[in-house]
Amino acid sequence: MEIIGLSEEKIEKISKIKEEDDWIRDYRLESFLKFKKLGMPEFGPNIALDFNNIIYYKANKRDKKIQNDWNMVLKPVVDELDSLGVLESEQHLGGMGVQYESEVIYHSMLKELEEKKVIFTSIEVAMKKYPEIVKKYFGKIVGNGENKFAALNGCVFSGGSFIYVPPNTTLERPLQSYFRINSKNMGQFERTLIVVDDNSSLHYIEGCTAPTYSESSLHAAVVEIYVGKNSKCRYSTIQNWANNVYNLVTKRALVDENGTMEWIDGNIGSKVTMKYPCCVLKGDNARGTCITISVASSSQNQDSGARMIHLGKNTRSNIISKSIARNGGCATYRGKVLINSSADNSSSNVKCDTLILDELSRSDTIPVNSCFNLSSNIEHEATVAKINEDNLFYMMSRGISKERATELIVLGFLDKFREELPMEYAVELNQLIKNNL
């Protein structure tokens, strides 16, 4: 089944297919009204999309039932995911969810996590089984009038993860979701909601890929994360979209007293990426970190960065951005740090580094840093460099080829990001970087 183009009737059809309650259907229709009124972003790269030509929903009849056994998933899909390393990665995880096109098709979780009362399921299942939790948090930190693509997600969201970690619970192994677009002109609009309750911790990993088609595809996700008192959440993602995908994502976390939020965000592919993970440091002594990498090659525009909003006293934030531009690609850091007048004795440190590999590529740094009290401070450092010819010559004089020497320098440049990943994902990142040099 495919639903192409937007209208109230088609949105209601998606809601009917999913057998949703009235409050969800009403949220979708309200989002559609806002989508029609909102304009395209007034900053960043040009977005050339025909909204009437996008597939907003696509699924097989079997996709409505989420499987927990790979033998029950269509073999061509299993073979494709296996070739991408998805099945192999499951052995390192506490739980995994896989979305293919518009629906979550596979889901598993260790029994010990179920015994701890951890909830890890699709957002649609959560809306049916745990409506009181979902209603409390859904759409509260990222509103459906936030921007045009958040509104679009509100209309047609399908799939995505829901995680609830109860108080006083520590997860020893990460949970992971994997998202795959496999059709031309396909839009994927997953909705992720994560709640880490007081005195708990979670590491969540996300992976995304798509094959290349001549027609553009769209990925417009929304992620909302709530970090309770004395809790910690780490959200790691490596997105290797094909270079025909518009990757337009809204991600935000609300961090309570003594809480810590860490975004580890990698963007290797896509035609255009606009993504700025945000921490709202609401509680006193809250901490926020965002470590990002982006690789922009020919015809690619990576417009990424982070946002840190300090509201509580003694809050701390740290942004590290690593960008690589090659073969005419454009890598832009776009960030915002706001220290409110109430956020006494707070501090933020921003460090942006770009490596440009040729004369055709470019990089821009566009920060907005605002501090509204005298007891706080913001530090910002930015560097743009090319590969040092002396370093290349030194390595080549010892028998290393120019290509291998370049690769080693680039991997060294990205060390800060790689060391934050689990070992198997650091290895995967190394391979992706090699393939994109």
N, C-alpha and C positions, 0 to 999 in steps of 0.2 A: 504494500500500500504506500502511495506517495501523496503528499499534500503540497502543492506548488502555489506560491503566491499567498498574500495576506488579505483576509477579510474577517468580519465578525463571524460569519458562518463557518469559515475554515477553522478559526480558533475554537469555536464551540464544538466542532467535529473532533479536534484533538482532545479536548476535555472529555467528550463522550467516549472516545476510544479508550481513554484511560480510566473511565468510570469514576470520575472525580466528584467530590462533594461540591455543593453550590458555592462555598466560600472560595474555592480554588478557581472555579470557572469565572466568578465575579472578579477575582484578582487579575485573571488573564484579560478580560474585557476592559477593565480599568487601565491596564498597562497598554492595551492597544490604542486607547484614546490618547494617552500621553505620548506614545510613539508617533502618532500622526502629527502632534503639535510640535514636538521637539525637532530642532534642526540638527544637521551633521556637526561634528566637532569643529570648532573655529580655530583649532591649533593642530599641529602635527601634519603628517603626510596626507596626500589626496586619497580619498576613498571613493573608488568608482564602482559602485554596486547597483545592480538592478534588482530591487527588492521583490519585484513581481516575477522574477525568473529563478528564485531560490527555492530549493526543496526544503520545506520547514519540518516535515515529518516523513520518515521512511522506516518501515520495519516489516519483517516477515511475520506471518501469523504465529509462528513458534516463539518469536521474540517476546511476546507478552508474558510468557512463563520464564522466570529467572531460574537457570539451572545451577546445581552445585556439583555437577559431574561433567567433565569435558566430553565424555562419550555421548552425552545427550545434546551436545551442540553440533550444528551442521559441520561436517568434516572439512569442506573448503574453508570455512571460517577458522576452524581450529588449526588447520595447516598454515594459514596465513599468519595467525597470531603466534604460532610456534616458530615460524621463520623470523619473527621480530623479537624473539626471546622472552615473550610474555609468560609462557607456561613455565619456563625454567626459573624465572624470577620468583615464582610463587613459593618455592621451598624456603626462601629467606624471610617470609612475611608472616605476620599474625593473621592477615586476611586480605582478600583481593576481590575487587569488582571490575568487570570489563563491560564497557559500553561500545556497541558496534552500530554505527549510524545513530538512530534516535533512541534506542532502548538498551538498558542494561540486560545483557544476555547470560552473564555468569557471575556467581557470587559465592564466596566461601569465607569461613572464619574459624579459627582454632576454638575447640571446645572450652579451653581454659578461659578465653575471653568472654564467652557466653556465661560462664559461671561467675565472672566478675561483673555481670550485668552491663557489659559494654554493648552498645547498639551500633552496628555497622551494616547499612542496607542502602537501597536506592531511595531517592527522595520521594518517589511515588509510593513505595511501600510504607515509608515512615509517615506520610500524610494520612494513610489509612489506619496504621497500627498505633501510632503515637501522636495523634493530632494535637494533644494538649502541649507537648513539647515543641512541635513544629510551629504552631500558631504563636507561641511566646517569642520565637526568635526570627521566623521567616520574614524577610523583607524589611527588617527593622534597621539594620545598619547600612544596607544598600537598597535604597528606595527605588520603586519602579519609575520615578520621575528624575532619577539621578542624571541620566544621559540617554541618548537615543538608543544605544545598544543594550543598556540595562533594561530599558522599557521593552525593547524587542525580546529580550530573554524572558521578561515577565509575561509576554503574550504567549510564547511558544515553547517555553522550557520543557525539556524532555530528558529523562535520565539524570545522572549526577548522583552524588553520594550524600548520605546523612550519617553522621557519627555523633554519638553521645557517650562521653566518658564520665561515669558517675564520680562523686566526690571520693577522695582518698584512694585513687586508682592509678597505678603506673603500668604502662604497656611496655614490655621488654622488646617487642619486635614491631616494626612499622606496619601500618595498613597501607594498601595501595589501590588506586583506581587507574585504569588504562582506557583511553578514549581513541577510537579509530573512525576516521571519515574515509569511506571507500567508494564514493560516487561523485561524479562531476556535478557542479552546481549545488552540492549538498551543504546545508547549514547544520551545524551542531550547536545545541544550546543547553548544555548540561547546567544543572543548578546544584551547587554543593553547599551544605550547611553543616558546620562542625561546632560542637559545644563541648569544651573541656571544663568540667565543673571544678569546684574548689579543691586545692591540694592534689591535683592530678597532672598527668603528662601524656602527650601523644606525639608520635612522629608519623606524618602522613605523606605518601609519595604519589605523585601523579605523572603519568606519561601520555604523550599525545603524538599521533602520526597520521599522515595521509599520503596516498600516491599522487603523482602529478597528472593533471589534465589541463587541456587548453583553457577551459572555462574556469572562472574563479569560484572558489568555495569560501564559506564563511564559518568562523568559529567565534561565537559571542557568548562566553560563559559568565556566570556570576558566582563568586565565592564569598560566603559570610562565615567568619570565625569568631567565636566568643571564648575568651580565656579568663577563667575564674580566678579568685584570690589564691595566691601562692601556687599558681599552675603554670604549665609550660606547654606550648604547641610549636612544633616545627613542621613547616609545609615545604616539601622539596618537589620541584617539578623540572623535568627536562622535556621541552617541546621541540619536536623535529618535524614540523609541518612542511609539506611540499611548498614550492615557491609560487603556487597559485592561490594560496590560502590567505585570506584576511583574518588575522588573529587579534580580536578586539575584546578585551577581557576586563572586567571590574572585580578587583579582589580587595577585601577590607577585613581587618580584625579589630575587635574592641577588647582592650586589655584592662583587667581589673587590678586592684591593689596587689603589689608584689608579684604580678604575673609577668610572663615573658613570652613574646611572640617572635618567631624567626621565620622569615621568608628566604628560601634558597631557590633562586629562580633562573632557569637556563632557557634561552631562546636561540635555537640553531637555525631553524628554517622559517618559512612563511614569506609571502609577498610583502605584506605590511604587518607589523606588530605594533599595537598601542596597548601597553600594559604597565601599570604603576601600583604594585602592591602597597597597601596602606596599613599602618598601625595607628589606631586612636588610643593613646595612652591615658586612659580615663582615671585609673586609680593611682594613688600615691606610690612611688617607688616602682612603677611599672617600667618594663624594658621592651624595646623593639629593635630588631635587627633585620636588614634586608641586604642579602648578597646576591648580585645578579651578574650574569654574563649574557652577551648577545654577539652573534656572528652574522654580519651582513655581507653578502656576496652580490654578484651581478643581479641587478633589478630588484634587490631587496632593500627594504627600509625598516630598520629596527628602531622604533621610537619607544624607549622603555626607561624605567627608573624606579623611584619609590617615593612614598609620602609618609611623613611622620608628624602626627598631630599631638602635641603635648598639652594635656589638660591638668593632670595631677602634679603634685609637688614631688621633687626629687626624681623625676623621670629621666630616663636615658635612652638615646637612640643612636644607631650606627648604620650608615649606608655605605656599602662598598659596591661600586659598579665597574665591571670589566667589559670593554667592547673591542671587537676586532672588525675592521672593514677591509675588504679585498675586492678586486675585480670590479670596481665601480660601485660597491655597496655603500649605504649610508647608515651610520650608527649614531643615534642621538640619545644622550642622557637628558631626561626631563624629570626634575624632582621638586618636591616641596617639603620644607620643614617649617612648622609653625609652633612656636612656644608661646602659649597663651599667658595673659597677665596673671592668671591664677597658678601657673606652673613654676612656683619659686624653686630656685636651686636646681634647675634642670639643665641638661646639656645634650648637644647633638654633634656628631662627627660625620662628615660626608667626604668620601674619597672616590673620585672618578678617574679611571685610567683607560686610555684608548690606544690601541696599536693599529696603525695604518700600514698595510702591506704593499701599496702601490700608489702611483700618482693619480689614478682615476677615482679613488675612494675619498670619502669625507666623513667628518665627525663634528658634532655640535654638542655643547653642554649648555643646558638651559635650566639653571636652578632658580628657585624662589625661596629665599630664606628670611623668615620674619621672627623676631624675638621681641616680646612685649613686656619684659620685666628686666630690671637691672641686675638681678642675682643669677641670671642664666646666660648661657653662651652657645653659639653655633660656630663650628669650625668647618671650612670647606676647602678641599684641595682637589685640583684637576690637572691631569697631565695628558698630553698627546704626543706620541712618539712613533718613529719608524724603526724597523729592525736595524740594529747597529751593524754596519758593514764590517767593522773590526771584529765583532763577535763571530759573524759569519766566516770571515777569512780565517780566524783562529781555529774554528771547528773544522773547516774544509781542509786546512793544512795538516790536520791529523786524520785525514782519510774519510771524513763524514761528508756525504753528498750535500749539496745546497738545499735540496728538498727536505732531507732528514734534519739538517741543522735548523731550518726554518720551523719545522714541526716541533723540535725540542724547545726552541725559544718561545713559541706560542704556548705550548703546554706549561712551561715554567711561568709564563705571564698569568695563566689561569689557576695557578696552584691554590690560591686562597679559596676559590670556589670548589675545586675538586676535593680538597681535604675535608669539606663539610658533608660530602656524600658518603653513603655506605659503599664499601669496596666494590661490589658488583656494578653499582651505578657509576662510580668513578671510571671503571674500565670501559663501560658503555660510552661515557662521555668522551674519553680519549679516542675511541674509534670514530665517533661522530665528527669530532674535530679534525681528525686525519682525513676523513672523507670529504670535508668541506674546505680543505686547504689546496 
